[in-house]
C-alpha cells in the first residue's frame, strides 16, 4: 500500500483502508440494499473517529454508509445525492425507530402483500410498464413487483413513514427480481433463472422482517446523542444554504467513467414510480461521458465538477477539518484512468491543501465484469481546507 504526504495522516488512512477480517460489511443496516462501489463501514468509522468533534457531511452519500456510522458515533450528519434511490436507501438505513415500530414492519408487509394480490386480480400491469419492462422481468415477477409498489404508492404520497420504509424494502429486491445481472452490471442476464409466482412477495416479506430486526439492533447500539441525519436530493456542487461548521467531509465520489448510476436503477424508477430527475443530468464522472466525449474531454469535465464540489464544501470546514475521499481509478475502453492526477488538479483549482493519500491495487475489468484490463488502484485522499 503506497502512501504520500504527512506520515501521521498516512497512518490514519492505511488503518482505515484495512478492515479486520471479522469486520462485517453487512452489520446492522449496512447490508440492507445493494449499492455499487459502496464504502466499507469500517473505513467510514475510522475516518469519522479521526475527525475533530462536530458535524460529518457526505455529499455523495450513495446508500448512506457514512451516515450510519456517524449515527453510531453520536455525530450530527448531513448527506445528499443526485439519485432519488440513494435518498430513499440512506433514509431507510438511518431511522432511529424503537423496537416495536421496527419489528412491526413484517406484519404491515404481509398486509401489503394481501392487498397486492387483490389488486392483481382486479387490474393487469399497465401497458406502458409491461412494454418497457417485459424484457427485464418474468411475468409473475413483474406483476408482483408492480402491484406491491402500487399498493404502497398512496400511503407514501401521504407521508406515511412505514409505507416509505416498505417501498425501500421493495427497492432492495427489484434487481434480484429482474433479469438484470446485478446492481453493478445493468445488463440482461443470459443465464437468468425463471422467477415463479409468489417468489417476489416472499422476498418482500423476508426483507421487511430482516430490515426491521436490523433497525431494532441499530437502535440498541445508538448513543443518547444520536439524531437522524439530514438527507436531501442534492447536487454535491451545491451544499445546503447553512450547513454550519463541518468537522469533516467523508465521501466516495464517482470513479471517472466507471458507472452510469441512473442506468443501474432504471428498473426501480419504473416499478416504484420514482422520477430519476437530476440523476440523469447532474452525475459527475458518468461512464457515458467517456463513451460520448472521449477520455480527455470527460476527464477535464470530471476535474471541473470535482473542483466545484471541493470549493463549495471546504469553506464550511472548521480550521482543522478534513475532506476524506475514498475513490478508485476510472475506466475507459482501453484501460484504467488514473484518478489521483485528476483529484490533485481539482484540489488545486478549489484551493484545498493536499495532506496525504494512500493507494492499493485492485483488478480492473471490462464492461459487464469480464475481460481483465490490467490493474487499477483505489485510494483514500485527505485534503485540508487550505487558505481562507
C-alpha positions as CSV (number, residue, x, y, z in Angstrom):
1,X,0.0,0.0,0.0
2,X,1.7,3.2,-1.2
3,X,1.4,6.4,0.8
4,X,2.3,10.1,0.1
5,X,2.1,13.2,2.3
6,X,2.1,13.7,6.0
7,X,3.2,10.5,7.7
8,X,0.7,10.7,10.6
9,X,-2.2,11.1,8.3
10,X,-0.9,8.3,6.0
11,X,-1.1,6.0,9.1
12,X,-4.7,7.0,9.7
13,X,-5.6,6.3,6.0
14,X,-3.8,3.0,6.0
15,X,-5.7,1.9,9.1
16,X,-9.0,2.9,7.6
17,X,-8.2,1.0,4.4
18,X,-7.6,-2.3,6.2
19,X,-10.8,-3.6,7.7
20,X,-10.2,-6.6,10.0
21,X,-11.3,-10.0,8.7
22,X,-14.1,-10.0,11.2
23,X,-15.4,-6.6,10.3
24,X,-18.9,-7.3,9.0
25,X,-19.7,-5.1,6.0
26,X,-23.4,-6.1,6.3
27,X,-23.8,-5.5,10.1
28,X,-26.9,-3.6,11.4
29,X,-28.5,-1.8,8.4
30,X,-25.4,-1.8,6.2
31,X,-26.5,-4.9,4.2
32,X,-30.0,-3.6,3.5
33,X,-29.7,-2.5,-0.1
34,X,-27.0,-3.2,-2.7
35,X,-25.0,-0.2,-4.0
36,X,-22.2,-0.2,-6.5
37,X,-18.7,0.8,-5.1
38,X,-20.0,1.2,-1.5
39,X,-17.6,2.2,1.2
40,X,-16.8,-0.4,3.9
41,X,-18.4,0.6,7.2
42,X,-15.1,0.1,9.0
43,X,-13.4,2.7,6.7
44,X,-16.1,5.2,7.4
45,X,-15.9,4.6,11.1
46,X,-12.2,5.1,11.3
47,X,-12.3,8.3,9.2
48,X,-15.1,9.7,11.5
49,X,-13.0,8.8,14.6
50,X,-10.0,10.6,13.1
51,X,-12.0,13.8,12.6
52,X,-12.4,16.7,15.1
53,X,-15.7,16.9,17.0
54,X,-18.7,18.1,15.1
55,X,-20.8,17.6,12.0
56,X,-19.9,15.0,9.4
57,X,-21.0,15.6,5.7
58,X,-21.3,13.2,2.8
59,X,-22.2,15.0,-0.5
60,X,-22.0,11.7,-2.5
61,X,-23.8,9.6,0.1
62,X,-25.0,6.8,-2.1
63,X,-26.6,4.2,0.2
64,X,-25.7,6.1,3.3
65,X,-22.8,4.1,4.9
66,X,-21.1,7.2,6.3
67,X,-24.4,8.5,7.7
68,X,-25.0,5.2,9.5
69,X,-21.5,5.3,11.0
70,X,-21.9,8.9,12.0
71,X,-25.2,8.0,13.7
72,X,-23.4,5.2,15.7
73,X,-20.7,7.6,16.7
74,X,-23.3,10.1,18.0
75,X,-22.3,12.7,15.4
76,X,-24.7,15.0,13.7
77,X,-24.5,14.4,9.9
78,X,-25.9,15.5,6.6
79,X,-25.9,13.8,3.3
80,X,-27.0,14.4,-0.2
81,X,-27.1,12.6,-3.6
82,X,-28.4,13.3,-7.1
83,X,-30.0,9.9,-7.2
84,X,-33.5,9.7,-5.6
85,X,-33.0,6.0,-4.9
86,X,-29.9,6.9,-2.8
87,X,-32.1,9.3,-0.8
88,X,-34.6,6.5,-0.1
89,X,-32.0,4.0,0.8
90,X,-30.0,6.3,3.1
91,X,-33.2,7.4,4.8
92,X,-34.3,3.8,5.4
93,X,-30.9,2.8,6.9
94,X,-30.7,5.7,9.3
95,X,-34.1,5.8,11.1
96,X,-34.0,5.9,14.9
97,X,-37.1,3.7,15.3
98,X,-37.9,1.9,18.5
99,X,-38.0,-1.9,18.6
100,X,-41.8,-2.1,18.4
101,X,-42.1,0.1,15.4
102,X,-39.2,-1.6,13.6
103,X,-40.2,-5.2,14.2
104,X,-43.8,-4.3,13.1
105,X,-42.7,-3.9,9.5
106,X,-43.2,-7.6,8.7
107,X,-46.8,-7.6,9.8
108,X,-47.5,-4.5,7.6
109,X,-45.6,-6.1,4.7
110,X,-47.9,-9.1,4.9
111,X,-50.9,-6.8,4.7
112,X,-49.5,-5.1,1.7
113,X,-48.9,-8.5,0.0
114,X,-52.6,-9.4,0.6
115,X,-53.8,-6.1,-0.8
116,X,-51.4,-6.5,-3.8
117,X,-53.0,-9.9,-4.6
118,X,-56.4,-8.4,-4.7
119,X,-55.1,-5.6,-7.0
120,X,-53.6,-8.1,-9.4
121,X,-57.0,-9.9,-9.6
122,X,-58.7,-6.7,-10.4
123,X,-56.2,-4.9,-12.7
124,X,-53.4,-6.0,-15.1
125,X,-50.0,-4.4,-15.2
126,X,-50.4,-1.1,-17.1
127,X,-49.5,-1.4,-20.8
128,X,-46.7,1.2,-20.6
129,X,-45.0,-0.6,-17.7
130,X,-45.4,-4.0,-19.4
131,X,-44.0,-2.7,-22.6
132,X,-40.9,-1.1,-21.0
133,X,-40.2,-3.9,-18.6
134,X,-41.3,-7.2,-20.2
135,X,-37.7,-7.9,-21.4
136,X,-36.4,-7.3,-17.9
137,X,-38.9,-9.3,-15.8
138,X,-40.6,-12.7,-15.9
139,X,-44.4,-12.0,-16.0
140,X,-45.1,-13.2,-12.4
141,X,-42.2,-11.2,-11.0
142,X,-43.3,-8.0,-12.9
143,X,-46.9,-8.4,-11.8
144,X,-46.0,-8.8,-8.1
145,X,-43.4,-6.0,-8.0
146,X,-45.7,-3.6,-9.8
147,X,-48.7,-4.4,-7.5
148,X,-46.7,-4.1,-4.3
149,X,-45.5,-0.7,-5.4
150,X,-49.0,0.4,-6.5
151,X,-50.4,-0.6,-3.1
152,X,-47.8,1.4,-1.3
153,X,-48.0,4.5,-3.5
154,X,-50.9,6.3,-1.9
155,X,-49.6,5.9,1.6
156,X,-46.1,7.1,0.6
157,X,-47.7,10.2,-1.1
158,X,-49.5,10.9,2.2
159,X,-46.1,10.9,4.1
160,X,-46.5,7.6,5.8
161,X,-43.1,6.6,7.0
162,X,-43.9,2.9,7.3
163,X,-45.0,2.8,3.7
164,X,-41.9,4.7,2.7
165,X,-39.8,2.1,4.6
166,X,-41.6,-0.8,2.9
167,X,-41.1,0.9,-0.5
168,X,-37.3,0.9,0.2
169,X,-37.6,-2.8,1.1
170,X,-39.2,-3.4,-2.2
171,X,-36.5,-1.4,-3.9
172,X,-33.9,-3.6,-2.4
173,X,-35.2,-6.7,-4.1
174,X,-36.1,-5.2,-7.5
175,X,-32.9,-6.1,-9.3
176,X,-33.0,-9.6,-7.7
177,X,-36.5,-10.0,-9.1
178,X,-35.5,-8.9,-12.6
179,X,-33.3,-10.3,-15.4
180,X,-30.6,-7.7,-14.7
181,X,-27.2,-9.2,-13.9
182,X,-26.7,-7.3,-10.7
183,X,-26.8,-3.8,-9.2
184,X,-23.4,-3.1,-10.6
185,X,-24.0,-4.6,-14.1
186,X,-27.1,-3.2,-15.7
187,X,-27.3,-5.8,-18.5
188,X,-29.7,-8.7,-19.0
189,X,-28.5,-11.9,-17.6
190,X,-28.2,-14.6,-20.2
191,X,-28.3,-17.3,-17.5
192,X,-31.3,-15.9,-15.7
193,X,-33.5,-18.5,-13.8
194,X,-37.3,-18.1,-14.1
195,X,-38.9,-16.4,-11.1
196,X,-42.2,-18.1,-10.3
197,X,-45.4,-16.7,-8.7
198,X,-45.2,-15.7,-5.1
199,X,-41.4,-15.5,-5.1
200,X,-41.2,-11.7,-5.1
201,X,-43.8,-11.3,-2.4
202,X,-42.0,-13.8,-0.3
203,X,-38.7,-11.9,-0.7
204,X,-40.6,-8.7,0.2
205,X,-41.9,-10.0,3.5
206,X,-38.5,-11.6,4.3
207,X,-36.7,-8.3,3.6
208,X,-39.2,-6.4,5.8
209,X,-38.6,-8.9,8.6
210,X,-34.8,-8.7,8.2
211,X,-34.7,-4.9,8.0
212,X,-37.0,-4.5,10.9
213,X,-34.7,-6.6,13.0
214,X,-31.7,-4.7,11.9
215,X,-33.3,-1.3,12.6
216,X,-34.1,-2.6,16.1
217,X,-30.4,-3.7,16.5
218,X,-29.3,-0.3,15.3
219,X,-31.5,1.4,17.8
220,X,-30.0,-0.7,20.6
221,X,-26.5,0.5,19.6
222,X,-27.2,4.2,19.3
223,X,-25.8,6.6,21.9
224,X,-28.1,9.0,23.7
225,X,-26.7,11.8,21.5
226,X,-27.8,10.1,18.2
227,X,-30.0,12.1,15.9
228,X,-31.2,11.1,12.4
229,X,-29.1,12.8,9.7
230,X,-30.3,15.5,7.4
231,X,-30.8,13.9,4.0
232,X,-31.6,15.6,0.7
233,X,-31.8,15.1,-3.0
234,X,-29.0,17.4,-3.9
235,X,-26.2,18.1,-6.4
236,X,-22.8,17.8,-4.5
237,X,-21.7,21.1,-6.1
238,X,-24.3,23.0,-4.1
239,X,-24.2,22.5,-0.3
240,X,-27.3,23.4,1.7
241,X,-27.6,27.1,2.4
242,X,-26.4,26.9,6.0
243,X,-24.8,23.6,6.8
244,X,-22.9,25.0,9.7
245,X,-19.3,24.3,10.6
246,X,-18.2,20.9,9.4
247,X,-15.7,18.6,11.2
248,X,-15.2,16.6,8.1
249,X,-16.5,15.7,4.6
250,X,-16.2,12.0,4.3
251,X,-17.4,10.7,0.9
252,X,-16.8,8.4,-2.0
253,X,-17.2,10.4,-5.2
254,X,-17.9,8.7,-8.6
255,X,-15.0,6.9,-10.1
256,X,-14.5,8.5,-13.5
257,X,-16.0,6.6,-16.4
258,X,-17.0,3.5,-14.3
259,X,-20.7,3.7,-13.6
260,X,-23.9,5.3,-15.0
261,X,-25.7,5.3,-11.7
262,X,-29.0,6.3,-13.3
263,X,-28.9,3.3,-15.6
264,X,-28.3,1.0,-12.7
265,X,-31.6,2.0,-11.2
266,X,-33.8,2.1,-14.3
267,X,-35.9,-0.9,-13.1
268,X,-36.5,0.8,-9.8
269,X,-37.6,4.1,-11.3
270,X,-40.2,2.4,-13.5
271,X,-41.6,-0.1,-10.9
272,X,-41.6,2.3,-8.0
273,X,-42.8,5.3,-10.0
274,X,-39.8,7.5,-8.9
275,X,-38.7,10.3,-11.2
276,X,-34.9,9.9,-11.9
277,X,-34.7,13.7,-12.2
278,X,-31.2,15.2,-11.8
279,X,-29.7,11.7,-11.6
280,X,-29.7,11.8,-15.4
281,X,-28.2,15.2,-15.8
282,X,-26.1,16.1,-12.8
283,X,-24.0,13.0,-12.3
284,X,-20.2,13.7,-12.2
285,X,-17.9,11.3,-13.9
286,X,-20.5,9.1,-15.6
287,X,-19.4,6.3,-17.8
288,X,-21.5,7.8,-20.7
289,X,-19.3,10.9,-20.6
290,X,-16.2,8.9,-21.5
291,X,-18.1,7.0,-24.1
292,X,-19.6,10.1,-25.8
293,X,-16.8,12.6,-25.4
294,X,-13.6,10.6,-25.1
295,X,-11.3,10.2,-22.1
296,X,-9.5,13.6,-22.3
297,X,-12.7,15.8,-22.5
298,X,-14.5,13.7,-19.9
299,X,-11.5,13.9,-17.6
300,X,-11.5,17.7,-17.9
301,X,-15.2,17.8,-17.0
302,X,-14.6,15.5,-14.1
303,X,-11.9,17.9,-12.8
304,X,-14.1,20.9,-13.1
305,X,-17.0,19.1,-11.4
306,X,-14.9,17.9,-8.5
307,X,-13.2,21.3,-8.2
308,X,-16.6,22.9,-7.8
309,X,-17.6,20.3,-5.2
310,X,-14.4,20.8,-3.2
311,X,-14.5,24.6,-3.3
312,X,-18.2,24.6,-2.2
313,X,-17.6,22.3,0.8
314,X,-14.1,23.4,2.0
315,X,-15.4,26.8,3.1
316,X,-17.6,25.2,5.6
317,X,-14.8,23.1,7.3
318,X,-13.5,24.0,10.7
319,X,-9.8,25.1,10.5
320,X,-8.6,21.6,11.4
321,X,-11.3,19.9,9.3
322,X,-10.5,17.4,6.5
323,X,-12.0,16.2,3.3
324,X,-11.6,12.5,3.1
325,X,-12.4,10.9,-0.3
326,X,-12.5,7.1,-1.0
327,X,-12.1,6.9,-4.7
328,X,-10.8,4.5,-7.4
329,X,-9.2,4.9,-10.7
330,X,-11.6,5.3,-13.6
331,X,-12.1,3.2,-16.7
332,X,-12.2,3.8,-20.4
333,X,-12.5,1.1,-23.1
334,X,-8.7,0.7,-23.2
335,X,-7.9,0.6,-19.5
336,X,-7.7,2.5,-16.2
337,X,-7.9,6.2,-15.9
338,X,-5.6,7.3,-13.0
339,X,-7.7,9.4,-10.7
340,X,-5.0,10.9,-8.4
341,X,-3.8,13.4,-11.0
342,X,-7.4,14.4,-11.7
343,X,-8.1,14.9,-7.9
344,X,-4.9,16.8,-7.4
345,X,-5.8,19.2,-10.2
346,X,-9.4,19.6,-8.8
347,X,-8.0,20.3,-5.3
348,X,-5.6,22.9,-6.7
349,X,-8.4,24.6,-8.6
350,X,-10.6,24.5,-5.4
351,X,-7.9,25.9,-3.1
352,X,-7.7,22.8,-1.0
353,X,-4.4,21.7,0.6
354,X,-3.2,18.2,-0.3
355,X,-2.5,16.4,3.0
356,X,-2.0,12.7,2.3
357,X,-3.1,9.8,0.2
358,X,-2.8,6.0,0.2
359,X,-3.2,3.7,-2.8
360,X,-3.7,0.0,-3.2
361,X,-4.0,-2.1,-6.3
362,X,-7.3,-3.7,-7.4
363,X,-8.1,-5.8,-10.5
364,X,-9.6,-4.0,-13.5
365,X,-12.4,-5.5,-15.6
366,X,-14.2,-4.5,-18.8
367,X,-17.9,-3.8,-19.2
368,X,-20.1,-6.5,-17.6
369,X,-17.3,-7.6,-15.3
370,X,-15.4,-9.7,-17.9
371,X,-12.1,-9.4,-19.5
372,X,-9.2,-8.1,-17.4
373,X,-7.9,-4.7,-18.4
374,X,-4.9,-4.7,-16.2
375,X,-4.6,-3.3,-12.7
376,X,-6.0,-0.1,-11.3
377,X,-5.9,1.4,-7.8
378,X,-8.2,2.5,-5.1
379,X,-7.3,5.4,-2.9
380,X,-8.1,7.4,0.2
381,X,-7.2,11.0,-0.2
382,X,-7.1,13.6,2.7
383,X,-7.4,17.3,1.9
384,X,-7.3,20.3,4.2
385,X,-9.3,23.5,3.7
386,X,-6.3,25.5,2.5
387,X,-6.1,29.2,2.8
388,X,-9.3,31.1,3.8
